[in-house]
Every structure is written in structure tokens, then in C-alpha cells.
Amino acid sequence: MLVSVLIRNIVLIDKLHATFGQGLCVLTGETGAGKSILLDALGLALGMRANINLIRNTDNKSKELRNASVTASFQIPANHGVNSLLADYDIDNSKEGEPLILRRNLDQDGRGGAYINDQPVSVTLLRTISEQLVEIESQFASQGLMDQKTHRDALDNFSCIQPLRNEVAHLYDAWKNIDNLLEKASAEYEKNRADEDYVLHSLKELQKINPQPGEEAELSKIRSLLINGERLIKTLVTIENSLSAEDGVEERLAAAQRSISKENVDSTEALSLILNALSAATDSVADAQHLLNRLMQDAAPDPTRLENCEERLFSLRALARKHNIAVEELPSLQKTLEQRIKTFSNADEHIRKLQVDRDKAYEKYKIKSEKLSKKRHNAAKKLDKGVCEELPPLRLEKATFYTRVETLDKRDWGRHGIDRVYFEISTNPGTEPGPITQIASGGELARFLLALKVVLKQNNTVPTLIFDEVDAGIGGAVAAAVGERLAKLSEDIQVLTITHSPQVAAYGLQHLKISKSEKNGSIVTQVTELDKNEKNEEIARMLAGVKITDEARAAAASLLFRGTP
């Protein structure tokens, strides 16, 4: 609830500190005393639009002292939803028993700052937080039940269908998630389909050539060998002659082995080692001879083989240039294209599966949303009945309240379900109902909102309600009925009301009087909390006017007695 408000340099307010208690708090005072100024100042702290005209005119030359500021302190239960919202924005509100403090500064240039627990925040966040703490109901308000966007939530809270609504939200998320996957898969499929012919053609070219890892290097070696074959053959023949001629290496090694064999090799270790070395040399020469013969065969002039080698090598290189890659990357490209073709063939099946899953998710969402919609229609009838029963005592006996539940276009369905909910009224029989904000006058509007709040009070999550002149244009028994309902409403939440009605004021558990006086040559507004006797005197003033009579005091005492809980 709202604990206190500290206001500096707002219009007629030099410095004002007001504290508020639980239950119904009434604010009274003569016209022009500053009741509306107090409400405007509070609105500034709640993130409403700033107006430099609110800054108090003063001769003080100190810029700091000429700036305006409003600080509102709230006591919030630990389980209130605003705490999780504060946590989302890393605003510390964990100190048990400590108030939540909203502050707004405004300088002469219209600039200023917004703060929550002394932490700088945007005005938008300040307003978002305050909307969970305070509702201001008046003909000029734009929040609370005056905002059609809140009507669906109000009806759902009234009917206690939040668990079903949460389930609908979950099913909507599941449906939209699959729908998004399907949309992406379909877009990818269409993109791939446009490339499919090209990919298939490229794959066929690769499969026809069938490039192998390391093939370019091997073909290059063979090509070089074949091109230089004639010169190489001559060199190889010379080498071969050196090895196999009558006086060649092979023959000389054999002669040396025969000479050593004539001796007793076993008797001389050195001769044995020499013989082994000659034998190994002979084997090496034989290996060299074998390799030489192979090389001579490979290098033998063969125009057909060279042509085939060059044709394949050039084909590989041309294909690599076409795809702007190295020849050694062609095998990897072939595997990639084969995978893409496989993906093409599987895409249809994947999309069909997503379509089936999407349709199933949609049907689940639709069924639960229709169930939610049915409960809303039933709750709307109960709400209409409850509000209409509250209207006659508020001198709105000819008026009718309607809760409209309409099915949205499919494109507008969401986590909230398939319905649009809004409140309408008809002030006279036979007239077409219309939006509550457009049909009702200022006084009627406040009373409609009061009746609606009384019916919705058990499910209200906002801890503080403020009514601005809910008693405008009424008096007597009707005003007493308004006071009675404000008191009833304040049993569960804090209610503040600005009133000119003594009948309404009599129901207040707390009574604050707004007055103005002269201070240092300037007119300033001040707030005084009244005790029992002062409250009686203020209500007598409201009854009698300028001169308070004993009869007025007696009438005030009678009202206070009837208004005592």
C-alpha cells in the first residue's frame, strides 16, 4: 500500500509530507485548496507525463531549490508480483520491512530523472512498476479499468481461470514454435529447390570424373615422367649398361666374391665380413636393376598414355576452377553435394511431419482456447449481474452494464486466447451501449468504476485505489451509498478518495484535510490529519458552509456514527 508522499515545489506546495494508513482515507478541503495538485504530484512519481507548469513559482535563485520532486513510498507484500518484475530489472527490493520508493525529479527545463530505490530508471519502467501498485480512477485517468486492454485480465481474475489461461499460453507457444520451424523449413526448401537442378548437374559431373584424394599430385608426376621420357630413357640405358656389362659393377662384384670364396673364409673373420658385404652389395645392385627396369618401362614413350593422363589432369583442374576450389577439395565437394541431394529428398517428408505436428498443436490450442472462451462468457454474465445490482443505489438505476466477449480474427489470437473483452454501458433504456469511457459523464463514470471495483475486489491485485471525486453531482442517500461501497472496498485494499461529500467523508478511517495558507508572502498548500473532533468539525463545515452551526455539528456527528465501521 501507499505509505507516504513527499512533495517539494509543486504549484502551491512548498514542502508537504503526507502519510497514509490502511482502509479508506478521505481527502477533503475547500475548492482550490490543492486536492487535485496533490493527485497530480503523486501522478508524477508514478511515471505520468511531466508538465513544467507543475513547478512552483518562486523567487529563490537557487536552481536546486527551484526544482520539483515527488517521492512515494510503498509497503509491498513479499508475494506481490511487482517483486519479480523488479528482480527482472536488477532492482534490489530484498530488504525485509524496507519500503519501495519511487521518486521523480523535474527541473525548470522540463528535464528530470526517475528513480526506484534510488536506482536510476526510465520513466517507462517507473510507470510500469507503478501500474502494479496504484490505480487512479477518474474521468481523466488512462490506466486501470479506463484502459480497455485491462478488461480481459479483470474478467479472467474475476472468474479465477488463470490456471486454464496459463495452459492456453503454453499451448500457444508450442503451436507458434512449430509454425515458425515450418515456415523456416518451407523457405529453406523453396530456396534449395531453386538450386536443386544446379546441384544435381554439378554432382553428375563430379560423379562422372570421380576425383580421388591425392590424384592430382600423382598425375602430375606421371605426366612429367612421360613428357621427359626420351631423355630419361637414354640416361637409364647408360646406367643399366654400367650395371650389367661384362666389365660392369655386377660382373666385378661376382668376380670378387669368387676370389674370396677360394680362400678359407671361416678361418679369417675379416674375409667373412668382406664376403657378406659383397653379397649385400650384389643384392642392392639387383634391386637397383629391378627398379631401373620398371622406370624404363614407365618412361617408355607412349603417346596414348600421356594423352589420357593430361586429359584427366586438365579435366580435374577445369572442374576445380568452375567451383573455385583446389583440385584436392573436389572429393569433399562431391560428398557435400551428395548430402544436399539427400537433404532435398528428405525435405518433403520433414515438411509434411512439421505440418502434421503444427496442425495437432493448433487443434490443442484451439480446443483449450474455446474452453477458456466459454468460461469467459459465463463469467461475463455473472459480472454483468453483479455490477448491475450495484448500480441502483448509486443513482444509476436506468443504466445497464455489459461485458462483451468477442472472438478475434485468427491472426490476432495469442497467449491470452481467442477473445477480445471490453466493458460497455447503456445509461438509459433503449439506447445503444458503448464504451464505458465514451458514454458515461465524469460523475457517472466514477460510479460505474466504483461498482465494478466492488464486484471485482476479491481478485484485485493492485494494493491501492484512488478515486477522484467519485461523488461528483450526487448527495444525500446516493452519496451515502458511495461512501458505504468505498468502505466495503477498503476492507481488502487501501482506498484513497478526494471528496466534497460529507456522507462519503464520514466513512473514512483516515481523514486528511487539504488547506492553503500564507507563508512568507506566498500561498502554500498543507495537509493535516484530523482527529475525531477535528473530523466532526470538517464534516460540519462541508454540511454548513462558511458558518458552522450547532445543527451542522450534530448532523456531522450523526453521519460519523452511521459511517463508523
Secondary structure, 3 states (H helix, E strand, C coil): CEEEEEEEEECCEEEEEEECCCCEEEEECCCCCCHHHHHHHHHHHCCCCCCHHHECCCCCCCHHHHCEEEEEEECCCCCCHHHHHHHHCCCCCCCCCCCEEEEEEECCCCCCCEEECCEEECHHHHHHHHCCCEEEECCCCCCHHHCHHHHHHHHHHHHCCHHHHHHHHHHHHHHHHHHHHHHHHHHHHHHHHHHHHHHHHHHHHHHHHCCCCCHHHHHHHHHHHHHCHHHHHHHHHHHHHHHHCCCCHHHHHHHHHHHHHCCCHHHCHHHHHHHHHHHHHHHHHHHHHHHHHHHHHHHCCCHHHHHHHHHHHHHHHHHHHHCCCCHHHHHHHHHHHHHHHHHHHHHHHHHHHHHHHHHHHHHHHHHHHHHHHHHHHHHHHHHHHHHHHHCHHHCCCCCEEEEEEEECCHHHCECCECEEEEEEEECCCCCCCEEHHHHCCHHHHHHHHHHHHHHHHHHCCCCEEEEECCCCCCCHHHHHHHHHHHHHHCCCCEEEEECCCHHHHCCCCEEEEEEEEEECCEEEEEEEECCHHHHHHHHHHHHHCCCCCHHHHHHHHHHHHHHCC
